[in-house]
């Protein structure tokens, strides 16, 4: 694997059997237009049989996405929005 992202712990919440873990991810610097990024997520997927995790992605205010992870699906492509430069 090439460059890796860095993670910063933000916090967590727990309520009625639900657990929200908040992390801030800073992706590595892209190495050209064809650079591809993947998100590897394994939290509890190998411990709890029917575990499903949703990773909410906030690129910028108003620009959101999400990825769904289940057992056997621990790596998914991560797409970032294209930044449009003003003229």
NUVEXLUM-100917 format. One record per atom (N, C-alpha, C, CB): residue number from 1; residue in one letter; chain; atom name; x, y, z. Coordinates in pm, whole numbers. Glycine has a CB too. Example, Ala and Ser with C-alpha at 12.3 -4.5 7.8 and 13.67 -1.06 7.14 Angstrom:
<recs>
[rec 1 'a' 'A' 'N' [1319 -569 780]]
[rec 1 'a' 'A' 'CA' [1230 -450 780]]
[rec 1 'a' 'A' 'C' [1320 -330 780]]
[rec 1 'a' 'A' 'CB' [1131 -447 905]]
[rec 2 's' 'A' 'N' [1285 -225 708]]
[rec 2 's' 'A' 'CA' [1367 -106 714]]
[rec 2 's' 'A' 'C' [1290 3 787]]
[rec 2 's' 'A' 'CB' [1408 -60 572]]
</recs>
This chain:
<recs>
[rec 1 'x' 'A' 'N' [83 -119 0]]
[rec 1 'x' 'A' 'CA' [0 0 0]]
[rec 1 'x' 'A' 'C' [87 124 0]]
[rec 1 'x' 'A' 'CB' [-94 0 120]]
[rec 2 'x' 'A' 'N' [37 228 -63]]
[rec 2 'x' 'A' 'CA' [110 354 -70]]
[rec 2 'x' 'A' 'C' [88 437 54]]
[rec 2 'x' 'A' 'CB' [68 432 -193]]
[rec 3 'x' 'A' 'N' [67 563 35]]
[rec 3 'x' 'A' 'CA' [44 655 146]]
[rec 3 'x' 'A' 'C' [-82 615 222]]
[rec 3 'x' 'A' 'CB' [32 799 96]]
[rec 4 'x' 'A' 'N' [-81 642 350]]
[rec 4 'x' 'A' 'CA' [-198 614 433]]
[rec 4 'x' 'A' 'C' [-253 742 490]]
[rec 4 'x' 'A' 'CB' [-162 516 546]]
[rec 5 'x' 'A' 'N' [-381 739 520]]
[rec 5 'x' 'A' 'CA' [-447 853 583]]
[rec 5 'x' 'A' 'C' [-408 861 730]]
[rec 5 'x' 'A' 'CB' [-600 843 568]]
[rec 6 'x' 'A' 'N' [-435 974 789]]
[rec 6 'x' 'A' 'CA' [-418 987 933]]
[rec 6 'x' 'A' 'C' [-555 1001 997]]
[rec 6 'x' 'A' 'CB' [-326 1109 969]]
[rec 7 'x' 'A' 'N' [-570 947 1117]]
[rec 7 'x' 'A' 'CA' [-695 954 1191]]
[rec 7 'x' 'A' 'C' [-677 1034 1318]]
[rec 7 'x' 'A' 'CB' [-747 813 1224]]
[rec 8 'x' 'A' 'N' [-779 1110 1352]]
[rec 8 'x' 'A' 'CA' [-780 1186 1477]]
[rec 8 'x' 'A' 'C' [-908 1149 1551]]
[rec 8 'x' 'A' 'CB' [-772 1343 1451]]
[rec 9 'x' 'A' 'N' [-896 1109 1677]]
[rec 9 'x' 'A' 'CA' [-1011 1076 1761]]
[rec 9 'x' 'A' 'C' [-1089 1203 1790]]
[rec 9 'x' 'A' 'CB' [-966 1006 1893]]
[rec 10 'x' 'A' 'N' [-1220 1200 1766]]
[rec 10 'x' 'A' 'CA' [-1306 1315 1796]]
[rec 10 'x' 'A' 'C' [-1392 1285 1918]]
[rec 10 'x' 'A' 'CB' [-1395 1349 1674]]
[rec 11 'x' 'A' 'N' [-1445 1164 1927]]
[rec 11 'x' 'A' 'CA' [-1526 1126 2043]]
[rec 11 'x' 'A' 'C' [-1616 1009 2010]]
[rec 11 'x' 'A' 'CB' [-1610 1245 2090]]
[rec 12 'x' 'A' 'N' [-1707 977 2104]]
[rec 12 'x' 'A' 'CA' [-1801 868 2082]]
[rec 12 'x' 'A' 'C' [-1929 893 2161]]
[rec 12 'x' 'A' 'CB' [-1739 733 2122]]
[rec 13 'x' 'A' 'N' [-2035 825 2117]]
[rec 13 'x' 'A' 'CA' [-2164 831 2184]]
[rec 13 'x' 'A' 'C' [-2220 689 2189]]
[rec 13 'x' 'A' 'CB' [-2262 929 2110]]
[rec 14 'x' 'A' 'N' [-2293 659 2295]]
[rec 14 'x' 'A' 'CA' [-2356 529 2309]]
[rec 14 'x' 'A' 'C' [-2499 551 2358]]
[rec 14 'x' 'A' 'CB' [-2276 437 2407]]
[rec 15 'x' 'A' 'N' [-2595 481 2292]]
[rec 15 'x' 'A' 'CA' [-2735 497 2330]]
[rec 15 'x' 'A' 'C' [-2814 374 2288]]
[rec 15 'x' 'A' 'CB' [-2795 625 2266]]
[rec 16 'x' 'A' 'N' [-2876 306 2381]]
[rec 16 'x' 'A' 'CA' [-2967 193 2356]]
[rec 16 'x' 'A' 'C' [-2909 89 2260]]
[rec 16 'x' 'A' 'CB' [-3097 245 2300]]
[rec 17 'x' 'A' 'N' [-2788 48 2280]]
[rec 17 'x' 'A' 'CA' [-2727 -55 2196]]
[rec 17 'x' 'A' 'C' [-2659 -3 2071]]
[rec 17 'x' 'A' 'CB' [-2830 -152 2157]]
[rec 18 'x' 'A' 'N' [-2665 125 2046]]
[rec 18 'x' 'A' 'CA' [-2598 186 1932]]
[rec 18 'x' 'A' 'C' [-2472 254 1979]]
[rec 18 'x' 'A' 'CB' [-2691 286 1860]]
[rec 19 'x' 'A' 'N' [-2368 247 1898]]
[rec 19 'x' 'A' 'CA' [-2242 312 1931]]
[rec 19 'x' 'A' 'C' [-2198 395 1811]]
[rec 19 'x' 'A' 'CB' [-2132 208 1971]]
[rec 20 'x' 'A' 'N' [-2174 522 1834]]
[rec 20 'x' 'A' 'CA' [-2122 611 1731]]
[rec 20 'x' 'A' 'C' [-1979 645 1767]]
[rec 20 'x' 'A' 'CB' [-2209 739 1716]]
[rec 21 'x' 'A' 'N' [-1888 618 1677]]
[rec 21 'x' 'A' 'CA' [-1747 651 1697]]
[rec 21 'x' 'A' 'C' [-1714 761 1597]]
[rec 21 'x' 'A' 'CB' [-1653 524 1678]]
[rec 22 'x' 'A' 'N' [-1663 873 1648]]
[rec 22 'x' 'A' 'CA' [-1635 987 1562]]
[rec 22 'x' 'A' 'C' [-1484 1003 1545]]
[rec 22 'x' 'A' 'CB' [-1697 1117 1620]]
[rec 23 'x' 'A' 'N' [-1438 991 1421]]
[rec 23 'x' 'A' 'CA' [-1299 1008 1385]]
[rec 23 'x' 'A' 'C' [-1290 1107 1270]]
[rec 23 'x' 'A' 'CB' [-1232 873 1348]]
[rec 24 'x' 'A' 'N' [-1182 1179 1264]]
[rec 24 'x' 'A' 'CA' [-1159 1268 1151]]
[rec 24 'x' 'A' 'C' [-1043 1210 1071]]
[rec 24 'x' 'A' 'CB' [-1128 1415 1197]]
[rec 25 'x' 'A' 'N' [-1066 1189 942]]
[rec 25 'x' 'A' 'CA' [-967 1129 854]]
[rec 25 'x' 'A' 'C' [-911 1235 760]]
[rec 25 'x' 'A' 'CB' [-1029 1011 774]]
[rec 26 'x' 'A' 'N' [-781 1241 753]]
[rec 26 'x' 'A' 'CA' [-714 1328 656]]
[rec 26 'x' 'A' 'C' [-649 1237 553]]
[rec 26 'x' 'A' 'CB' [-609 1423 725]]
[rec 27 'x' 'A' 'N' [-700 1239 428]]
[rec 27 'x' 'A' 'CA' [-645 1148 326]]
[rec 27 'x' 'A' 'C' [-505 1190 285]]
[rec 27 'x' 'A' 'CB' [-736 1144 203]]
[rec 28 'x' 'A' 'N' [-429 1096 231]]
[rec 28 'x' 'A' 'CA' [-295 1130 180]]
[rec 28 'x' 'A' 'C' [-308 1221 59]]
[rec 28 'x' 'A' 'CB' [-215 1003 143]]
[rec 29 'x' 'A' 'N' [-201 1288 26]]
[rec 29 'x' 'A' 'CA' [-199 1374 -92]]
[rec 29 'x' 'A' 'C' [-207 1285 -216]]
[rec 29 'x' 'A' 'CB' [-71 1464 -94]]
[rec 30 'x' 'A' 'N' [-299 1317 -306]]
[rec 30 'x' 'A' 'CA' [-316 1240 -430]]
[rec 30 'x' 'A' 'C' [-193 1254 -518]]
[rec 30 'x' 'A' 'CB' [-443 1285 -507]]
[rec 31 'x' 'A' 'N' [-160 1146 -585]]
[rec 31 'x' 'A' 'CA' [-43 1147 -675]]
[rec 31 'x' 'A' 'C' [-88 1143 -820]]
[rec 31 'x' 'A' 'CB' [49 1027 -646]]
[rec 32 'x' 'A' 'N' [-164 1241 -861]]
[rec 32 'x' 'A' 'CA' [-210 1248 -1000]]
[rec 32 'x' 'A' 'C' [-358 1222 -1011]]
[rec 32 'x' 'A' 'CB' [-134 1149 -1085]]
[rec 33 'x' 'A' 'N' [-408 1245 -1130]]
[rec 33 'x' 'A' 'CA' [-551 1234 -1156]]
[rec 33 'x' 'A' 'C' [-601 1091 -1137]]
[rec 33 'x' 'A' 'CB' [-582 1281 -1297]]
[rec 34 'x' 'A' 'N' [-520 992 -1168]]
[rec 34 'x' 'A' 'CA' [-562 853 -1162]]
[rec 34 'x' 'A' 'C' [-548 790 -1023]]
[rec 34 'x' 'A' 'CB' [-484 773 -1260]]
[rec 35 'x' 'A' 'N' [-510 868 -922]]
[rec 35 'x' 'A' 'CA' [-495 813 -788]]
[rec 35 'x' 'A' 'C' [-628 762 -736]]
[rec 35 'x' 'A' 'CB' [-437 920 -692]]
[rec 36 'x' 'A' 'N' [-627 643 -678]]
[rec 36 'x' 'A' 'CA' [-748 585 -621]]
[rec 36 'x' 'A' 'C' [-729 572 -471]]
[rec 36 'x' 'A' 'CB' [-780 447 -686]]
[rec 37 'x' 'A' 'N' [-837 597 -397]]
[rec 37 'x' 'A' 'CA' [-834 583 -252]]
[rec 37 'x' 'A' 'C' [-935 476 -212]]
[rec 37 'x' 'A' 'CB' [-865 718 -181]]
[rec 38 'x' 'A' 'N' [-901 403 -106]]
[rec 38 'x' 'A' 'CA' [-989 300 -53]]
[rec 38 'x' 'A' 'C' [-1001 322 97]]
[rec 38 'x' 'A' 'CB' [-937 158 -84]]
[rec 39 'x' 'A' 'N' [-1119 290 150]]
[rec 39 'x' 'A' 'CA' [-1140 298 294]]
[rec 39 'x' 'A' 'C' [-1148 156 348]]
[rec 39 'x' 'A' 'CB' [-1268 379 328]]
[rec 40 'x' 'A' 'N' [-1059 122 440]]
[rec 40 'x' 'A' 'CA' [-1061 -8 507]]
[rec 40 'x' 'A' 'C' [-1124 13 644]]
[rec 40 'x' 'A' 'CB' [-917 -70 518]]
[rec 41 'x' 'A' 'N' [-1230 -62 670]]
[rec 41 'x' 'A' 'CA' [-1305 -47 795]]
[rec 41 'x' 'A' 'C' [-1340 -185 848]]
[rec 41 'x' 'A' 'CB' [-1435 39 774]]
[rec 42 'x' 'A' 'N' [-1294 -217 968]]
[rec 42 'x' 'A' 'CA' [-1314 -352 1022]]
[rec 42 'x' 'A' 'C' [-1373 -354 1163]]
[rec 42 'x' 'A' 'CB' [-1184 -425 1023]]
[rec 43 'x' 'A' 'N' [-1414 -241 1215]]
[rec 43 'x' 'A' 'CA' [-1459 -235 1355]]
[rec 43 'x' 'A' 'C' [-1575 -331 1379]]
[rec 43 'x' 'A' 'CB' [-1500 -92 1393]]
[rec 44 'x' 'A' 'N' [-1554 -428 1465]]
[rec 44 'x' 'A' 'CA' [-1652 -529 1508]]
[rec 44 'x' 'A' 'C' [-1699 -624 1399]]
[rec 44 'x' 'A' 'CB' [-1770 -461 1566]]
[rec 45 'x' 'A' 'N' [-1654 -610 1275]]
[rec 45 'x' 'A' 'CA' [-1705 -695 1169]]
[rec 45 'x' 'A' 'C' [-1666 -841 1186]]
[rec 45 'x' 'A' 'CB' [-1656 -645 1036]]
[rec 46 'x' 'A' 'N' [-1555 -869 1253]]
[rec 46 'x' 'A' 'CA' [-1514 -1008 1274]]
[rec 46 'x' 'A' 'C' [-1556 -1060 1412]]
[rec 46 'x' 'A' 'CB' [-1364 -1020 1259]]
[rec 47 'x' 'A' 'N' [-1623 -977 1492]]
[rec 47 'x' 'A' 'CA' [-1661 -1016 1628]]
[rec 47 'x' 'A' 'C' [-1810 -1041 1645]]
[rec 47 'x' 'A' 'CB' [-1617 -910 1725]]
[rec 48 'x' 'A' 'N' [-1891 -968 1571]]
[rec 48 'x' 'A' 'CA' [-2036 -976 1586]]
[rec 48 'x' 'A' 'C' [-2093 -1023 1452]]
[rec 48 'x' 'A' 'CB' [-2098 -838 1629]]
[rec 49 'x' 'A' 'N' [-2161 -1138 1454]]
[rec 49 'x' 'A' 'CA' [-2203 -1206 1332]]
[rec 49 'x' 'A' 'C' [-2280 -1118 1234]]
[rec 49 'x' 'A' 'CB' [-2286 -1324 1367]]
[rec 50 'x' 'A' 'N' [-2380 -1048 1278]]
[rec 50 'x' 'A' 'CA' [-2466 -969 1189]]
[rec 50 'x' 'A' 'C' [-2431 -820 1191]]
[rec 50 'x' 'A' 'CB' [-2612 -988 1228]]
[rec 51 'x' 'A' 'N' [-2309 -788 1227]]
[rec 51 'x' 'A' 'CA' [-2268 -648 1238]]
[rec 51 'x' 'A' 'C' [-2275 -577 1103]]
[rec 51 'x' 'A' 'CB' [-2126 -639 1294]]
[rec 52 'x' 'A' 'N' [-2332 -458 1103]]
[rec 52 'x' 'A' 'CA' [-2333 -370 986]]
[rec 52 'x' 'A' 'C' [-2291 -233 1033]]
[rec 52 'x' 'A' 'CB' [-2474 -367 916]]
[rec 53 'x' 'A' 'N' [-2199 -171 961]]
[rec 53 'x' 'A' 'CA' [-2150 -39 998]]
[rec 53 'x' 'A' 'C' [-2170 58 883]]
[rec 53 'x' 'A' 'CB' [-2001 -44 1038]]
[rec 54 'x' 'A' 'N' [-2214 176 916]]
[rec 54 'x' 'A' 'CA' [-2226 282 818]]
[rec 54 'x' 'A' 'C' [-2122 387 850]]
[rec 54 'x' 'A' 'CB' [-2369 343 817]]
[rec 55 'x' 'A' 'N' [-2043 422 751]]
[rec 55 'x' 'A' 'CA' [-1943 527 766]]
[rec 55 'x' 'A' 'C' [-1997 650 693]]
[rec 55 'x' 'A' 'CB' [-1802 484 710]]
[rec 56 'x' 'A' 'N' [-2028 753 771]]
[rec 56 'x' 'A' 'CA' [-2075 879 712]]
[rec 56 'x' 'A' 'C' [-1954 961 672]]
[rec 56 'x' 'A' 'CB' [-2167 958 811]]
[rec 57 'x' 'A' 'N' [-1961 1020 554]]
[rec 57 'x' 'A' 'CA' [-1848 1096 501]]
[rec 57 'x' 'A' 'C' [-1894 1239 477]]
[rec 57 'x' 'A' 'CB' [-1792 1031 370]]
[rec 58 'x' 'A' 'N' [-1825 1332 537]]
[rec 58 'x' 'A' 'CA' [-1853 1473 518]]
[rec 58 'x' 'A' 'C' [-1732 1535 451]]
[rec 58 'x' 'A' 'CB' [-1887 1545 654]]
[rec 59 'x' 'A' 'N' [-1743 1561 321]]
[rec 59 'x' 'A' 'CA' [-1632 1620 246]]
[rec 59 'x' 'A' 'C' [-1618 1767 279]]
[rec 59 'x' 'A' 'CB' [-1653 1601 95]]
[rec 60 'x' 'A' 'N' [-1731 1835 288]]
[rec 60 'x' 'A' 'CA' [-1739 1978 318]]
[rec 60 'x' 'A' 'C' [-1884 2003 361]]
[rec 60 'x' 'A' 'CB' [-1698 2068 192]]
[rec 61 'x' 'A' 'N' [-1912 2114 426]]
[rec 61 'x' 'A' 'CA' [-2052 2140 464]]
[rec 61 'x' 'A' 'C' [-2145 2127 343]]
[rec 61 'x' 'A' 'CB' [-2065 2282 526]]
[rec 62 'x' 'A' 'N' [-2249 2046 359]]
[rec 62 'x' 'A' 'CA' [-2345 2025 251]]
[rec 62 'x' 'A' 'C' [-2304 1920 149]]
[rec 62 'x' 'A' 'CB' [-2368 2152 181]]
[rec 63 'x' 'A' 'N' [-2186 1861 162]]
[rec 63 'x' 'A' 'CA' [-2138 1759 69]]
[rec 63 'x' 'A' 'C' [-2111 1632 147]]
[rec 63 'x' 'A' 'CB' [-2010 1808 -7]]
[rec 64 'x' 'A' 'N' [-2211 1544 150]]
[rec 64 'x' 'A' 'CA' [-2203 1422 231]]
[rec 64 'x' 'A' 'C' [-2214 1297 146]]
[rec 64 'x' 'A' 'CB' [-2313 1422 336]]
[rec 65 'x' 'A' 'N' [-2170 1188 203]]
[rec 65 'x' 'A' 'CA' [-2184 1057 142]]
[rec 65 'x' 'A' 'C' [-2177 954 253]]
[rec 65 'x' 'A' 'CB' [-2075 1033 34]]
[rec 66 'x' 'A' 'N' [-2191 827 219]]
[rec 66 'x' 'A' 'CA' [-2177 721 319]]
[rec 66 'x' 'A' 'C' [-2136 591 250]]
[rec 66 'x' 'A' 'CB' [-2309 703 398]]
[rec 67 'x' 'A' 'N' [-2076 503 329]]
[rec 67 'x' 'A' 'CA' [-2040 369 282]]
[rec 67 'x' 'A' 'C' [-2095 269 384]]
[rec 67 'x' 'A' 'CB' [-1884 353 265]]
[rec 68 'x' 'A' 'N' [-2146 157 338]]
[rec 68 'x' 'A' 'CA' [-2201 52 423]]
[rec 68 'x' 'A' 'C' [-2104 -65 425]]
[rec 68 'x' 'A' 'CB' [-2342 7 373]]
[rec 69 'x' 'A' 'N' [-2071 -114 543]]
[rec 69 'x' 'A' 'CA' [-1978 -226 558]]
[rec 69 'x' 'A' 'C' [-2047 -341 631]]
[rec 69 'x' 'A' 'CB' [-1851 -182 634]]
[rec 70 'x' 'A' 'N' [-2027 -463 580]]
[rec 70 'x' 'A' 'CA' [-2076 -586 642]]
[rec 70 'x' 'A' 'C' [-1962 -685 645]]
[rec 70 'x' 'A' 'CB' [-2201 -644 566]]
[rec 71 'x' 'A' 'N' [-1981 -796 712]]
[rec 71 'x' 'A' 'CA' [-1878 -900 718]]
[rec 71 'x' 'A' 'C' [-1836 -939 576]]
[rec 71 'x' 'A' 'CB' [-1929 -1024 796]]
[rec 72 'x' 'A' 'N' [-1706 -943 551]]
[rec 72 'x' 'A' 'CA' [-1653 -977 420]]
[rec 72 'x' 'A' 'C' [-1642 -858 326]]
[rec 72 'x' 'A' 'CB' [-1738 -1082 358]]
[rec 73 'x' 'A' 'N' [-1682 -741 371]]
[rec 73 'x' 'A' 'CA' [-1676 -619 289]]
[rec 73 'x' 'A' 'C' [-1600 -511 364]]
[rec 73 'x' 'A' 'CB' [-1819 -569 252]]
[rec 74 'x' 'A' 'N' [-1474 -534 393]]
[rec 74 'x' 'A' 'CA' [-1401 -441 478]]
[rec 74 'x' 'A' 'C' [-1323 -333 402]]
[rec 74 'x' 'A' 'CB' [-1307 -517 566]]
[rec 75 'x' 'A' 'N' [-1318 -342 269]]
[rec 75 'x' 'A' 'CA' [-1247 -240 191]]
[rec 75 'x' 'A' 'C' [-1337 -196 75]]
[rec 75 'x' 'A' 'CB' [-1110 -295 136]]
[rec 76 'x' 'A' 'N' [-1355 -64 65]]
[rec 76 'x' 'A' 'CA' [-1440 -7 -41]]
[rec 76 'x' 'A' 'C' [-1371 113 -103]]
[rec 76 'x' 'A' 'CB' [-1580 32 14]]
[rec 77 'x' 'A' 'N' [-1398 140 -231]]
[rec 77 'x' 'A' 'CA' [-1341 260 -294]]
[rec 77 'x' 'A' 'C' [-1398 386 -230]]
[rec 77 'x' 'A' 'CB' [-1369 260 -445]]
[rec 78 'x' 'A' 'N' [-1314 483 -211]]
[rec 78 'x' 'A' 'CA' [-1354 610 -151]]
[rec 78 'x' 'A' 'C' [-1340 717 -258]]
[rec 78 'x' 'A' 'CB' [-1267 644 -24]]
[rec 79 'x' 'A' 'N' [-1449 778 -293]]
[rec 79 'x' 'A' 'CA' [-1444 882 -395]]
[rec 79 'x' 'A' 'C' [-1453 1018 -328]]
[rec 79 'x' 'A' 'CB' [-1556 864 -498]]
[rec 80 'x' 'A' 'N' [-1372 1108 -372]]
[rec 80 'x' 'A' 'CA' [-1372 1244 -320]]
[rec 80 'x' 'A' 'C' [-1433 1334 -425]]
[rec 80 'x' 'A' 'CB' [-1228 1291 -281]]
[rec 81 'x' 'A' 'N' [-1503 1438 -383]]
[rec 81 'x' 'A' 'CA' [-1560 1529 -481]]
[rec 81 'x' 'A' 'C' [-1450 1602 -557]]
[rec 81 'x' 'A' 'CB' [-1652 1630 -414]]
[rec 82 'x' 'A' 'N' [-1477 1633 -681]]
[rec 82 'x' 'A' 'CA' [-1381 1707 -762]]
[rec 82 'x' 'A' 'C' [-1389 1853 -722]]
[rec 82 'x' 'A' 'CB' [-1409 1689 -916]]
[rec 83 'x' 'A' 'N' [-1274 1910 -692]]
[rec 83 'x' 'A' 'CA' [-1270 2051 -655]]
[rec 83 'x' 'A' 'C' [-1265 2136 -780]]
[rec 83 'x' 'A' 'CB' [-1149 2082 -563]]
[rec 84 'x' 'A' 'N' [-1357 2229 -791]]
[rec 84 'x' 'A' 'CA' [-1361 2318 -906]]
[rec 84 'x' 'A' 'C' [-1291 2447 -868]]
[rec 84 'x' 'A' 'CB' [-1508 2346 -953]]
[rec 85 'x' 'A' 'N' [-1191 2481 -947]]
[rec 85 'x' 'A' 'CA' [-1114 2604 -921]]
[rec 85 'x' 'A' 'C' [-1183 2721 -989]]
[rec 85 'x' 'A' 'CB' [-967 2589 -972]]
[rec 86 'x' 'A' 'N' [-1196 2834 -917]]
[rec 86 'x' 'A' 'CA' [-1257 2952 -979]]
[rec 86 'x' 'A' 'C' [-1167 3005 -1091]]
[rec 86 'x' 'A' 'CB' [-1283 3062 -874]]
[rec 87 'x' 'A' 'N' [-1230 3068 -1192]]
[rec 87 'x' 'A' 'CA' [-1154 3123 -1307]]
[rec 87 'x' 'A' 'C' [-1076 3244 -1269]]
[rec 87 'x' 'A' 'CB' [-1246 3159 -1420]]
</recs>
